Amino acid sequence: MLVIRTVTGYFIGQTRACLFALLYTLVYFQVFYHWHGPKIDNRVRQIEGQVVALNALSNSQFVTLKLNQIDQYKVPFYQRVIISVPVAAKIEVALGTQVKAQTRVRHKKWRVNFAVRDARIYGFLHGPHLVASKPVTVEIETVQSNIAQRYRSWLDTHLRDYQLYGVYKALLSADRSAISEEDRQLFRDTGTIHLLAISGLHIALLYAFCFYGIKLVLWLFSASLFRGLPQAHSINGIVALIALILCALFVLLCQLPISAQRAWLMLALFVALYFSRLRYQLGHSLLLALTLVLVINPFALLDVGMWFSFFAVAVIFVVLRLSTGRHWLVRYLWVQLSLCLGLAPLSLLVFGGLSWSAALFNLLFVPLVSFILLPLLILTALSAFRPWLMACLGAFDTLAAKGVAFLLPVSEHFWWSSSHFSLAVVLACYIAILAMLMLRSLWPASYALVLLTAFTSIERAWAPSWQMDVLDVGHGLSIVVSRGRKALVYDLGASYFGRYSIVDNTLLPFIQSENLSPELTLLSHRDNDHAGGLRHWRAAGYGETLARFHPGGRLTCNQHALNWHGLELTPLWPKFAGTNDNANSCVLLISDGTYKVLLSGDISMKEEAQLVTLNALTPVDVLVSPHHGSRTSSSAAYINVLSPSEVIHSSSARTNWQMPHPDVVARYQAVGARQWLTKTQGGIRVQFYRDKIVIKAAKEQKNYWFIMD
């Protein structure tokens, strides 16, 4: 009976804890994340907010506001609601400016694809996101910017002339917008991108700087101050409290980034535990820190950075305990090597790769940032940018810029890409590591290796023969056909304002995450929504993949059939020169001998009729609808000849055109085709097996109760 009572009591206690956590999360969601204002339905509304970010273009600018009021509803001070408003370039807007406008307001639609990090999670963690159309009226009211904005402007004034200005600004304000894409890629490839975030390392260094700086000032003020007090421990506690307050002020100046909040909370807890003189174990302190973070925000579990932070702290503590008595240099080497190995499964889960050189570069860069760059930046800022300190920073900047220029051409070789590890594999790895630490034996690693080998073998045995991904790119088209690790890319999506491109923001991350090697690229035609990313594709080093279908840079595709890794690629159109780009779209038939897929570009009913007349069409299993499901395409004759089982419409929910058109949808329904829409279901993945076709939608696979999309 005693055993039964013990077990029952344990499960009752765990059930109560789970129910309390669930209830707390639901209440927290309703208070901080749920939108309680008027229904957002694309109607014209009066909005008012403060400018927190600007994105200037050639003839317009996008202004990001922290929404204060919409119609008569005032947004609570504890809720952060973001709205993006396009305004004319001639309107002078500055950070901190108060903007009032009449405009149509709608919820932001995030693009969702397989293998690519879900942007909805980022948007959710940073509060509800709204989007506005071009305003009917705009009123600008200049108000005094807050201290955080003045702090960033002050940094801009003094740091913008340095070559690594973006890095310095990130270290002093958590604003990484000024870091170039090349530098950001370099830090990722070398495994040192964590140095650019205001995380545990920076907060701990700042705390140590403040703590020992205050003690030094006290010692200089009176050498007898500590001897005159009976309890020096109390003085240390007061100094620690002041140092924590100064760190909190710095986090406020950085505008409360999530990583900095989490780092400060953990630091405050560990300092409190230390000065409380309570006996505590490492595992308990980490669990207590995790509990505190989750009480502050239970949705912090969705933040990848939190997991990296806690795993890194756990690895450091374990290694330091196991290496007690060793030389400090040996312990430091063990810490860096263990961090590289300990975070590898998590990196493979999140990024689909890891930096094999991370341990080496962290050995060099962590001391460089910790003991040279950060103290120099802090002293320079505290001195109000004295000329002699700025000269020291300038000398460092020159040397560091040379080092970056040396590493940039070879940085891609420091990153090892792999397919994403599944969550089951990552959990198996960490359970094995935990078992090894507890049992002090290598047997758990052997068991884990056997399990992982079996899991990998089963996964490969169940893998499809080939696969097609119709990416969610908004209004446009980009398709990746893959067999093994080789890829064929059909269309590149759009490019906007000469800067933002689907290639850089969706296609390349997808290819890198899936560890694919593009061999062929086919552009259906040269409209922006299909080939706008061509310049970015070439800049990424894939220009040569165009040569097979577009020799000599020709606009229309080569009409010769090709056997590509067992798949027959047969261009069916254009047979004749059309009157516009849409009419010249390359129609590609893909067949593995069992299943057929047709990619139709933007052809219209006229071209469809010519294909039917030429008897070029045969029934297919999967069809990507022509012209995104426009009413000017997908004729009844075309559909009847193809008789597709599955139809995919690549279109955007935010366009002036209704795509797919209801008439088109009805015509496909008439032949019994199942229809998929990227605008509502996200990226569509089609997997071809020997005896079946499996189709998945990204938004259905990544379904979250707290995200309304």
Order of alpha helices (4+ residues) and beta strands (2+ residues): alpha-beta-beta-beta-beta-beta-alpha-beta-beta-alpha-alpha-alpha-alpha-alpha-alpha-alpha-alpha-alpha-alpha-beta-alpha-alpha-alpha-beta-alpha-alpha-beta-beta-beta-beta-beta-alpha-beta-alpha-alpha-beta-beta-beta-beta-alpha-beta-alpha-beta-alpha-beta-alpha-beta-beta-alpha
